[in-house]
């Protein structure tokens, strides 16, 4: 079990009930950047429950059993009134739902794109619907997912992104002169890495810094890498943010519709222009300061060269977009707090038993 991250800084919306709420993530800190930011902005601790077993289908049952036992121990000690739980994985949501049913608590699901799309997390469908109906609310990244949740008779709230500052981002990161692009990559099946590599071959004056952990099981590195491409390997948070700030643009691609790009959200709050995929969700959210491209090598090349030619314009627009989305976040936060308030005030006058 990883210890909780303490949320420091100015008062947050839920800081008054910090001992009665927590944010739960099954996995390492690298698996929950959105949830970590979300918890920080709400003013609650985020707990990362991570098994020491190697990830994989064969070890999954034992891993979930280990993480489940640690989760029950944490919940029994903390006895929260509200549990935020990241999804996927679905077993984490199932266990939290069981705890809340017995403890008289409520839970909120922070559903990432994979939780709504990947068959291994959405099957069996009937179980997923039951969990959604029992949740106080399921937080999703777009209206398409929200409509799905609501069609099941459950409550959904759209939170596309959470504005955040980036502590430590001022740390310098060594990059070559000229135009540098950070490609946020995790070697996932929906990321067109081969097309990015070919685009790099055609953009010889641009330096590409491709992130991602090549030591993960099943990862196959390209056999031929252009001279202007650098694979960074896994980067700790501070170095990751420093690289993002040092680059002139950030590129994030997916071949899957309805998928929010966390890397692009991070670039937005860094004030770094974005090159991303041309899906309706991404076009609507990153409506300024970004170039949207198809997944072909030629499309990626053309998009990057557009940012190179007109970088000042995109840098200005990304600042304007920050202002727009801070207003969107304030509205979404108000809706969330309205849902949470009855739970946080319930039995608030009763003394809490000490164990």
C-alpha positions as CSV (number, residue, x, y, z in Angstrom):
1,X,0.0,0.0,0.0
2,X,1.3,3.4,-0.9
3,X,0.8,6.1,1.6
4,X,-1.5,8.9,0.9
5,X,-0.5,12.1,-0.8
6,X,-1.1,15.1,1.4
7,X,-2.9,17.9,-0.2
8,X,-1.2,21.1,0.7
9,X,-1.8,24.7,-0.3
10,X,-4.8,27.0,-0.2
11,X,-8.1,25.7,1.3
12,X,-10.0,23.3,-1.0
13,X,-13.7,22.6,-1.4
14,X,-13.7,19.4,0.7
15,X,-10.8,20.2,3.1
16,X,-13.3,20.5,5.9
17,X,-14.2,16.8,5.7
18,X,-10.8,15.5,4.9
19,X,-11.0,12.8,7.6
20,X,-14.3,11.5,6.1
21,X,-13.4,11.3,2.4
22,X,-10.6,9.8,0.4
23,X,-9.7,9.1,-3.2
24,X,-8.7,5.5,-4.1
25,X,-6.6,4.4,-7.0
26,X,-5.5,0.8,-7.6
27,X,-2.1,1.1,-9.2
28,X,1.0,3.2,-9.1
29,X,1.0,7.0,-9.1
30,X,1.7,6.8,-12.8
31,X,-1.7,5.2,-13.3
32,X,-3.7,8.0,-11.8
33,X,-2.5,11.5,-12.8
34,X,-6.0,12.8,-13.4
35,X,-7.2,11.3,-10.1
36,X,-4.2,12.7,-8.2
37,X,-5.0,16.2,-9.6
38,X,-8.7,15.8,-8.9
39,X,-8.0,14.8,-5.3
40,X,-5.6,17.7,-4.8
41,X,-8.2,20.2,-6.0
42,X,-10.9,18.7,-3.8
43,X,-8.6,18.8,-0.7
44,X,-8.7,15.0,0.1
45,X,-6.0,12.4,0.3
46,X,-5.4,10.1,-2.6
47,X,-4.3,6.5,-1.8
48,X,-2.5,4.3,-4.3
49,X,-3.0,0.6,-3.6
50,X,-0.4,-1.3,-5.6
51,X,0.5,-5.0,-5.5
52,X,4.1,-6.1,-5.8
53,X,3.1,-8.8,-8.3
54,X,4.0,-8.3,-12.0
55,X,1.1,-7.1,-14.1
56,X,-0.5,-9.6,-16.5
57,X,-3.6,-11.7,-17.1
58,X,-2.2,-14.7,-15.2
59,X,-1.3,-12.7,-12.1
60,X,-4.4,-10.5,-12.2
61,X,-6.6,-12.6,-9.7
62,X,-3.8,-12.7,-7.1
63,X,-3.0,-9.0,-7.7
64,X,-6.6,-8.0,-7.2
65,X,-6.9,-10.2,-4.1
66,X,-3.9,-8.5,-2.6
67,X,-5.1,-5.0,-3.5
68,X,-8.6,-5.8,-2.3
69,X,-7.3,-6.9,1.1
70,X,-5.2,-3.7,1.5
71,X,-8.2,-1.6,0.4
72,X,-10.5,-3.2,3.0
73,X,-7.8,-2.6,5.7
74,X,-7.5,1.1,4.6
75,X,-11.3,1.6,4.6
76,X,-11.9,-0.1,7.9
77,X,-9.2,2.2,9.5
78,X,-10.3,5.4,7.9
79,X,-14.1,4.8,7.7
80,X,-14.8,7.4,5.1
81,X,-18.2,8.8,4.4
82,X,-17.3,9.4,0.8
83,X,-15.0,7.2,-1.3
84,X,-13.8,8.5,-4.7
85,X,-12.6,5.5,-6.7
86,X,-10.8,5.5,-10.1
87,X,-12.1,3.2,-12.8
88,X,-10.6,1.1,-14.3
89,X,-10.1,-1.4,-12.8
90,X,-13.7,-2.4,-12.2
91,X,-12.9,-4.8,-9.2
92,X,-11.8,-1.7,-7.3
93,X,-15.3,-0.2,-7.8
94,X,-17.0,-3.4,-6.9
95,X,-15.1,-3.7,-3.6
96,X,-15.8,0.0,-2.7
97,X,-19.5,-0.6,-3.5
98,X,-19.6,-3.5,-1.1
99,X,-17.8,-1.5,1.6
100,X,-20.2,1.4,1.2
101,X,-23.3,-0.9,1.3
102,X,-22.2,-2.2,4.8
103,X,-20.8,1.0,6.1
104,X,-23.6,3.3,5.1
105,X,-21.2,5.4,3.0
106,X,-21.4,6.7,-0.5
107,X,-19.0,6.3,-3.4
108,X,-18.2,8.3,-6.5
109,X,-16.6,6.8,-9.6
110,X,-14.0,8.7,-11.6
111,X,-14.5,6.8,-14.9
112,X,-11.6,7.2,-17.4
113,X,-12.1,6.6,-21.1
114,X,-11.0,2.9,-20.9
115,X,-13.6,2.2,-18.2
116,X,-16.3,3.1,-20.7
117,X,-14.8,1.5,-23.8
118,X,-12.6,-1.5,-23.1
119,X,-14.6,-4.7,-23.1
120,X,-12.6,-6.2,-20.2
121,X,-13.8,-3.4,-17.9
122,X,-17.4,-3.1,-19.2
123,X,-18.3,-6.8,-19.1
124,X,-20.6,-8.1,-17.8
125,X,-22.7,-5.0,-18.8
126,X,-25.4,-5.7,-16.2
127,X,-22.9,-5.5,-13.4
128,X,-21.4,-2.3,-14.7
129,X,-25.0,-0.8,-14.7
130,X,-25.7,-1.9,-11.2
131,X,-22.5,-0.3,-9.9
132,X,-23.3,3.0,-11.8
133,X,-26.8,3.1,-10.2
134,X,-25.4,2.6,-6.7
135,X,-22.8,5.3,-7.1
136,X,-23.6,8.7,-5.9
137,X,-22.4,9.9,-9.3
138,X,-20.1,8.7,-12.1
139,X,-17.7,11.3,-13.3
140,X,-16.9,11.0,-17.0
141,X,-14.9,12.9,-19.6
142,X,-17.5,13.6,-22.2
143,X,-21.2,13.9,-23.0
144,X,-21.3,10.7,-25.0
145,X,-20.3,8.7,-21.9
146,X,-22.7,10.7,-19.7
147,X,-25.6,9.9,-21.9
148,X,-24.7,6.2,-21.6
149,X,-24.6,6.4,-17.8
150,X,-27.9,8.3,-17.6
151,X,-29.6,5.8,-19.9
152,X,-29.0,3.2,-17.2
153,X,-30.9,5.3,-14.7
154,X,-27.7,6.5,-13.0
155,X,-26.3,9.9,-12.3
156,X,-23.4,11.2,-14.4
157,X,-21.3,14.4,-14.3
158,X,-19.0,15.5,-17.1
159,X,-15.6,16.8,-15.9
160,X,-13.4,16.9,-19.0
161,X,-10.3,18.2,-17.2
162,X,-9.2,19.7,-13.9
163,X,-7.1,22.9,-14.0
164,X,-3.9,22.5,-12.1
165,X,-0.6,24.1,-11.4
166,X,2.6,22.1,-11.9
167,X,5.0,22.3,-9.0
168,X,8.6,21.6,-10.0
169,X,7.9,22.5,-13.6
170,X,10.6,25.2,-13.5
171,X,13.3,22.5,-13.3
172,X,15.3,22.7,-16.5
173,X,15.3,19.8,-18.9
174,X,18.1,19.4,-21.4
175,X,16.8,19.7,-25.0
176,X,18.6,20.5,-28.2
177,X,18.2,23.9,-29.8
178,X,15.5,24.4,-32.5
179,X,12.0,23.1,-32.3
180,X,11.3,20.3,-29.8
181,X,8.1,18.2,-29.6
182,X,7.2,16.0,-26.7
183,X,5.2,13.0,-27.8
184,X,3.2,11.7,-24.8
185,X,3.2,7.9,-25.4
186,X,2.5,4.8,-23.3
187,X,2.9,2.2,-26.0
188,X,-0.9,1.6,-25.9
189,X,-2.7,-0.1,-28.8
190,X,-4.6,3.1,-29.7
191,X,-1.4,5.2,-30.1
192,X,-0.1,5.4,-33.7
193,X,3.5,5.2,-32.8
194,X,4.6,3.8,-36.2
195,X,3.0,6.8,-37.9
196,X,4.7,9.2,-35.5
197,X,8.1,7.7,-36.3
198,X,7.5,8.1,-40.0
199,X,6.3,11.7,-39.5
200,X,9.6,12.3,-37.6
201,X,11.6,11.1,-40.6
202,X,9.8,13.7,-42.7
203,X,10.4,16.5,-40.1
204,X,14.1,16.4,-40.0
205,X,14.5,19.9,-38.4
206,X,12.2,18.9,-35.5
207,X,13.4,17.0,-32.4
208,X,10.9,14.4,-31.1
209,X,11.0,13.3,-27.4
210,X,8.8,10.2,-27.1
211,X,7.9,9.2,-23.5
212,X,6.8,5.8,-22.2
213,X,8.2,2.8,-20.3
214,X,9.8,0.4,-22.7
215,X,10.4,-2.2,-20.0
216,X,6.7,-3.0,-19.6
217,X,5.8,-6.6,-20.5
218,X,5.0,-7.0,-24.2
219,X,6.5,-3.7,-25.4
220,X,8.3,-3.9,-28.7
221,X,10.6,-1.0,-29.5
222,X,11.0,0.1,-33.1
223,X,13.9,-1.5,-34.9
224,X,14.8,1.6,-36.7
225,X,14.8,5.0,-35.0
226,X,15.4,8.3,-36.9
227,X,18.3,10.5,-35.7
228,X,15.9,13.2,-34.6
229,X,13.9,10.9,-32.2
230,X,14.7,10.3,-28.6
231,X,12.9,7.7,-26.4
232,X,13.0,9.1,-22.9
233,X,12.0,6.0,-21.1
234,X,9.9,6.4,-17.9
235,X,10.2,9.9,-16.5
236,X,9.5,10.8,-12.9
237,X,6.8,13.5,-12.5
238,X,9.2,16.4,-12.1
239,X,11.2,15.5,-15.1
240,X,8.1,14.8,-17.2
241,X,6.7,18.2,-16.4
242,X,10.1,19.8,-17.1
243,X,10.3,18.2,-20.5
244,X,6.8,19.4,-21.3
245,X,7.7,22.9,-20.4
246,X,11.0,22.8,-22.3
247,X,9.3,21.7,-25.6
248,X,7.7,24.0,-28.1
249,X,4.7,21.6,-28.6
250,X,3.2,18.5,-27.1
251,X,1.7,15.8,-29.3
252,X,-0.9,13.2,-28.1
253,X,-2.6,10.8,-30.5
254,X,-5.3,8.1,-30.3
255,X,-7.0,6.0,-32.9
256,X,-10.0,5.6,-30.6
257,X,-13.0,8.0,-30.6
258,X,-14.4,9.5,-27.3
259,X,-11.0,9.3,-25.7
260,X,-9.7,12.3,-23.8
261,X,-6.0,12.9,-24.0
262,X,-4.5,13.4,-20.5
263,X,-1.2,14.5,-22.0
264,X,-2.9,17.2,-24.0
265,X,-4.7,18.4,-20.8
266,X,-1.4,18.7,-19.0
267,X,0.1,20.6,-21.9
268,X,-2.9,23.0,-21.8
269,X,-2.2,24.0,-18.2
270,X,1.5,24.2,-19.0
271,X,0.7,26.7,-21.7
272,X,2.2,24.6,-24.4
273,X,0.6,24.3,-27.9
274,X,-0.8,20.9,-28.8
275,X,-1.0,18.6,-31.7
276,X,-3.6,15.9,-31.3
277,X,-6.1,13.6,-33.1
278,X,-9.0,14.9,-35.0
279,X,-11.9,13.5,-33.0
280,X,-15.0,15.5,-32.2
281,X,-14.3,15.4,-28.4
282,X,-10.8,16.6,-28.8
283,X,-11.7,19.2,-31.4
284,X,-14.4,20.6,-29.1
285,X,-12.3,20.7,-26.0
286,X,-9.0,21.8,-27.5
287,X,-10.7,24.4,-29.7
288,X,-7.8,26.9,-29.4
289,X,-4.0,26.5,-29.3
290,X,-4.1,23.1,-31.0
291,X,-3.8,21.5,-34.4
292,X,-6.0,18.4,-35.0
293,X,-4.7,15.8,-37.4
294,X,-5.7,12.4,-38.8
295,X,-3.6,9.4,-37.7
296,X,-1.5,9.1,-40.8
297,X,2.2,9.9,-40.9
298,X,1.5,12.7,-43.5
299,X,-1.2,14.2,-41.3
300,X,1.0,14.2,-38.2
301,X,3.8,15.8,-40.2
302,X,1.6,18.5,-41.6
303,X,0.1,19.3,-38.2
304,X,3.5,19.6,-36.6
305,X,4.8,21.9,-39.3
306,X,1.7,24.1,-38.9
307,X,2.7,24.7,-35.3
308,X,6.3,25.3,-36.3
309,X,5.2,28.0,-38.8
310,X,2.7,29.8,-36.5
311,X,3.9,28.9,-33.0
312,X,3.3,32.4,-31.6
313,X,-0.4,32.2,-32.5
314,X,-0.9,28.8,-30.9
315,X,1.0,29.8,-27.8
316,X,-1.3,32.8,-27.4
317,X,-4.5,30.8,-28.0
318,X,-3.6,28.1,-25.4
319,X,-3.5,30.9,-22.8
320,X,-7.0,32.0,-23.9
321,X,-8.2,28.4,-23.7
322,X,-7.0,28.2,-20.1
323,X,-9.3,31.0,-19.1
324,X,-12.3,29.4,-20.8
325,X,-11.7,26.0,-19.2
326,X,-11.3,27.4,-15.7
327,X,-14.8,28.7,-16.0
328,X,-16.0,25.2,-17.1
329,X,-14.3,23.6,-14.1
330,X,-15.9,26.0,-11.7
331,X,-19.3,25.1,-13.0
332,X,-18.6,21.3,-12.9
333,X,-17.2,21.7,-9.4
334,X,-20.4,23.4,-8.2
335,X,-22.5,20.6,-9.5
336,X,-20.3,18.0,-7.8
337,X,-20.4,19.8,-4.5
338,X,-24.2,20.0,-4.7
339,X,-24.3,16.2,-4.9
340,X,-21.8,15.7,-2.1
341,X,-23.1,18.2,0.4
342,X,-26.0,16.2,1.7
343,X,-23.7,13.3,2.4
344,X,-21.0,15.3,4.1
345,X,-23.5,17.1,6.4
346,X,-25.4,13.9,7.2
347,X,-24.8,12.9,10.9
348,X,-22.2,15.7,11.1
349,X,-23.4,16.6,14.6
350,X,-22.8,13.1,15.8
351,X,-19.5,12.4,17.6
352,X,-17.2,10.1,15.7
353,X,-16.2,7.0,17.5
354,X,-12.5,6.3,17.9
355,X,-11.1,2.9,17.3
